[in-house]
Amino acid sequence: MGLLSDPEYGSVKWVIVLKKVHKPLSLLLYIGALVWFIMLGNKEFNNETYFSENALLPGLVTNDFNGEHSAKQFFNEFLQELEDKYEFSDAMPVPWLVAKMSQLHLEVYTHNFTLNYPLGNEQVYTGTNVYGILRAPRTSSLEALVVTAPYRSLSSHQKGTAAGIALMLAFAKFARPQKYWAKDIIFLITEHEQLGMQAWLEAYHGLHSDAETFHTSLGTFWTPGTPVFDLGKLMPGFSLNGDHKKCLNPGKLKGRSGSIQAAINLEFHTPKIKYIEVKIEGLNGQLPNLDLVNLVHKLCVKSGVHHSFRNSYSWIRSRNKMDDWMNGFWTMFDMVIAQIDGVPDGNHGLFHRFGIEAVTLEGREATDPAGKAPRAQALSTATFYRLGIALESILRSLNNLLERFHQSYFFYLLAATNRFISIGQYMPSLCLLCVAMLVKALSLWVSIPQEGDDDSDKKTKEKTKKLAKEKHSDSESAGEEKSEDTPLRLRKIKNNSDDVVPGEKEKTELKRKVKLTDESSMSVVNIGANYLLVHLIGYAVMNSPVILSHIGAKYNLPSEVSVFYGLIAISVFLIFITPVVPRLVRTARITHEELSLVNILLLIELSTVCLAVGMQNFPLGFVIAMLYTPLALITSVVVKGQSRLSSVLLVLKRVICLLVHPLVAVTLSMIVFSNILFPEEPFFDMMARGRDAAMQAIMFSIVDSMIYGNWLFNLATAVLLPIWIIFWQISCIKVDSPALK
């Protein structure tokens, strides 16, 4: 800071060089970040997977699973029960499941939960989970493993899970008489997919509906009972979380085990599959410990079950280096895309925030709706026997654990089922994007003093020279006066003894005015007030869906429609009103230096946000940086009186700024995605489909933030939207040139 505060630092060589090369340097850093990310798919830039936790001892036991016949019997009986009693119902066959688990001599319990839908007409949903506990004969229930499966009715649009439930019951029957279990095994069947799993986990860990957690008051400005902010006075019948309870009431568990070490979620819809898809993405981009992922892949190989992850298939190994590179890149790219929204791709994803490592095993066929795998038709079929062997091997390896997973990696990307990219390898790509923004911020910082101080000093020197000339001319005219006027002149000098040096008073007044001008142009109060107001606007938008849905309910509008179009109306209003906000929080005019300082703070904030988000969810932080770095590099303070070409470029910059508005970006991405999935549709039908997809995506992100704690919507509204607003302000506000002050 001593160098930056030196009046002569503007002439330092590195400052001069920085001002000249900061634009091409920032562009080079941006391109370098993208190239770095693409290169990670090459084997020379990633690593082969390995085990850090030796206590797992994978594959060193003799498998004894013999429950194939039992699994087939459970599967047929379960389907018969569903066809006879639940063909036209979405309810879960709780009595049948409880009876079967009781026959296996498990400790069987049911768990009831309630969801008060946070948006809409106060709808209430109920559900029931069924779980049985196999107590370990060698310990006193201090630790546990979980085998879980979601229940899906016959009318569900998703693939059924009857085979997964049958395999779970068959394995429970096999494991019950075994004496080597050192951990309890909990067999859990959940209703309503992830909702039932979230309720069970909260109840298991003692989180009740009246507990004041972070997510309890996440969507409110105030605590209940504050009369100043009572919206009930303005909107009768409206209560915003008035009882201060979470929308999900997890209820209480009647029986529990010890600390859960790991969980395996089963999603098998048929007894015969071609391969297993291993799912690992969790809530807010969290991932399980890499040792657990490696364990599943290795034991699938040992059990003779083919396995895959995204675009990586265990039965395909190419000798072409370019093909390996592209396959690795697309596998990594698909993983990045899947983590952006922060939504788990299975029930396993909700375990991670409780410190429990979990994965999902999904059975797939050759013509699976999720996508056709290459050469899958020629693969040998995996039956209940092979699947049971794989499940037994995984659970017996987890049974060997002496402590929680703590070694290996929790932050990584997978380029193949047997290759990974550590955090130290992929973070430089994000850091390069942030450095590009910081380079521009530094160039703006070193330019502010030179533009302000040099002009002020130049004006002061010119005024001083002018006053000195006037003083010299006054002295010459005074020497030509007659001697008889001397007493009168002396009396005038005596009476004006304060002005010993003529012109000193004017010089002091000029310096004072220049100082006041500089202080007004760099007012921290004005900048801080605008910053605070803009972020309060973002916080208000984050809380708006509850109010918007309440307004829409009065006119019988679905919640997703009222919220989507309400957010559009708010965005249009902010586009017109926010450029005026900086003028409302100040009395003096906005100067070039002040807006440049705002731009510097904005670049620092955006780079900090990208790094902070990237440490938890790298794909989300990387995509935000990749999307907003070009906007940050092209946005600059607009000076009045620009040329016609500059005016055209300014319009183009504003259009780009509008395109990266969070709401516009989501809608456009859904339209493009709809075009990829349905290329044969007409243009307007594609636009309508993309709009509906964006509407549902926004609604799901809001509901997920209230129920599960997904912070994508909160990040987009409370952080990204204020950043975008400041970018828009800089692009729309015109100031005088610093040379015209």
Disulfide bonds with the S-S distance in Angstrom:
none
